[in-house]
Amino acid sequence: NTDPMSIDLGASPKDETIVEGSGDKVTYKPQLLLDGNVQDGYLFQFAASDSSGVPLNTAGDDPNLAAATNPMTSFDVTEAMCVQAEGNVALSIFAVKQS
């Protein structure tokens, strides 16, 4: 059996490519799907890290407080994140039901 729920990443640009030196970003605006149908009422938490698991999206002055705790509709992976991660950004996306 496969899980009937999935997340459509909604990446823009679709090829998720950032050209070095461009200052570009990839924007993710995901949708939660159940058997292929969009489910309303969800926000998403985004955890970006490098290949060692070091968080790339932190909040405020506390580097241990990952912005992944803030549910939102979209998230940008920036060229600066790619440079910090030496080109290897891992992104975990979690759906959160709005209250």
C-alpha positions as a printed NumPy array, in Angstrom:
array([[  0.   ,   0.   ,   0.   ],
       [  1.049,   3.566,  -0.615],
       [  0.225,   6.595,   1.489],
       [ -2.84 ,   8.357,  -0.004],
       [ -1.473,  11.721,   1.189],
       [  1.307,  13.547,  -0.613],
       [  2.668,  17.059,  -0.936],
       [  2.905,  18.801,  -4.3  ],
       [  5.973,  21.024,  -3.84 ],
       [  4.723,  23.808,  -6.114],
       [  8.331,  24.779,  -6.936],
       [  9.029,  27.869,  -9.022],
       [ 11.032,  27.568, -11.155],
       [  9.895,  23.992, -11.688],
       [ 13.433,  22.7  , -12.313],
       [ 14.478,  24.097,  -8.88 ],
       [ 17.682,  25.535, -10.367],
       [ 19.532,  28.61 ,  -9.122],
       [ 22.265,  29.935, -11.414],
       [ 25.441,  30.807,  -9.519],
       [ 25.876,  34.562,  -9.096],
       [ 22.275,  35.345, -10.088],
       [ 20.9  ,  36.087,  -6.621],
       [ 17.885,  34.002,  -7.624],
       [ 15.742,  31.809,  -5.412],
       [ 13.408,  28.841,  -5.655],
       [  9.979,  29.433,  -4.144],
       [  8.024,  26.489,  -2.782],
       [  4.253,  26.904,  -2.434],
       [  3.092,  23.385,  -1.585],
       [ -0.355,  21.833,  -1.539],
       [ -1.434,  18.803,   0.469],
       [ -3.04 ,  16.123,  -1.691],
       [ -5.272,  13.232,  -0.639],
       [ -5.657,  10.684,  -3.436],
       [ -4.566,  13.44 ,  -5.839],
       [ -7.13 ,  15.988,  -4.6  ],
       [ -6.027,  19.276,  -3.001],
       [ -6.851,  19.527,   0.704],
       [ -7.672,  23.019,   1.998],
       [ -6.89 ,  24.379,   5.446],
       [ -3.19 ,  23.479,   5.686],
       [ -0.039,  25.516,   6.184],
       [  3.484,  24.159,   5.952],
       [  6.64 ,  24.126,   8.021],
       [  9.888,  24.223,   6.058],
       [ 13.188,  22.936,   7.454],
       [ 16.183,  23.716,   5.243],
       [ 19.561,  22.244,   6.147],
       [ 22.947,  21.466,   4.677],
       [ 24.195,  17.909,   4.12 ],
       [ 25.365,  17.727,   7.758],
       [ 21.927,  18.667,   9.076],
       [ 22.873,  22.215,  10.088],
       [ 19.739,  24.41 ,   9.814],
       [ 19.859,  27.084,   7.115],
       [ 16.623,  28.845,   8.055],
       [ 16.878,  30.217,  11.552],
       [ 14.78 ,  32.844,  13.292],
       [ 16.017,  35.955,  15.032],
       [ 19.336,  35.961,  16.856],
       [ 19.021,  32.389,  18.127],
       [ 20.628,  30.012,  15.581],
       [ 19.095,  27.025,  17.396],
       [ 15.534,  28.281,  16.795],
       [ 14.696,  26.975,  13.33 ],
       [ 12.092,  28.93 ,  11.402],
       [ 10.589,  25.522,  10.646],
       [  8.392,  26.094,  13.71 ],
       [  6.438,  28.83 ,  11.905],
       [  3.722,  27.421,   9.599],
       [  3.41 ,  29.419,   6.366],
       [  2.092,  29.154,   2.815],
       [  5.422,  29.382,   0.964],
       [  9.17 ,  29.34 ,   1.455],
       [ 12.179,  30.558,  -0.537],
       [ 15.466,  28.704,  -0.87 ],
       [ 17.95 ,  31.454,  -1.71 ],
       [ 21.282,  31.446,  -3.474],
       [ 22.863,  32.416,  -0.136],
       [ 21.488,  29.2  ,   1.4  ],
       [ 22.981,  27.206,  -1.475],
       [ 26.37 ,  28.872,  -0.95 ],
       [ 26.212,  28.202,   2.806],
       [ 25.313,  24.544,   2.127],
       [ 27.973,  24.231,  -0.6  ],
       [ 25.258,  23.486,  -3.156],
       [ 23.578,  20.715,  -1.186],
       [ 20.354,  22.031,   0.399],
       [ 17.978,  19.506,   1.969],
       [ 14.394,  20.724,   2.421],
       [ 11.837,  18.954,   4.593],
       [  8.212,  20.09 ,   4.333],
       [  5.556,  19.273,   6.925],
       [  1.808,  19.937,   6.521],
       [  0.079,  21.514,   9.528],
       [ -3.713,  21.716,   9.848],
       [ -4.833,  25.294,  10.46 ],
       [ -6.765,  25.769,  13.681]])
